[in-house]
Amino acid sequence: MARMGKYLCLCLVVILAVSMFLMMNSTNAQTIPKPSVPEFTVKFIDNSYDVLPSATIDPYTGKTIINAGHHVENRNIEFSIRNQGWNDVYGINYNIRVKGHFEENWTNVFSETFDSPTMSNSTYTILVFSSSDNTTYKGFYRGWGEIYAPSEGKIDFQVQAFVRGYVPSDSMFGGMSERTLTKSDWSNTQTITIGEESSTPNPSPTVPEFPITLSLVAVLVSLSLLLVIGKRKQSHNH
């Protein structure tokens, strides 16, 4: 009977532990609101440039060293995600997924971990990735690094917001485990074309009117001077 009583006590302890775990999970699910679908813009920015050939003098030999010109690739894909009001202690993380415009399967740039970018304290969270048409990186995203972006290619992007946190572990050893507590639906798709900068180009400068006015004034002054000189010559001859 004593042994049976011990078994009953152990069962009660296990049942209470499981009940508390379920209640805590249920409480977490109820108190953490689901983030809104992110609003974002994405653009391609090409800041590549050419370095011209140059010549320098070796300070030790006095010989002329020719430095060959070269092209520097500096292409970026920039995300501007509008932050949403959020007062939870966990905060919001963002995930991004990408695919070629003419394919069906998406690839996540980040996984749902604390390593994903977090919401900034300003109005927008800005994320910048370098882009390359190097096929070595096709389908491989180095966290904050490079996104495969072939010239003239079209790329689709979507953004998701999620909340990570620690909850009681369901393992027999107890403790806490990191989990995604809640997440938004994926955003609408935005598409960019590599080679076409998404930023608004600077408008063509308008020619102001004052240079023309000054030119006319200069011409009139010159004519007046010529007339005055001409009159003085005529009066001198007389």
Secondary structure by P-SEA (a helix, b strand, c coil): caaaaaaaaaaaaaaaaaaaaaaaaaaaaaaccccccccbbbbbbbcbbbbcccccccccccbbbbbbbbbbbbbbbbbbbbbccccccbbbbbbbbbbcccccbbbbcccccccccccccccbbbbbbbbcccccccccccccccccccccbbbbbbbbbbbbbbcccccccbbbbbccccccccccbbbbbcccccccccccccccaaaaaaaaaaaaaaaaaaaaaaaaaaaaac
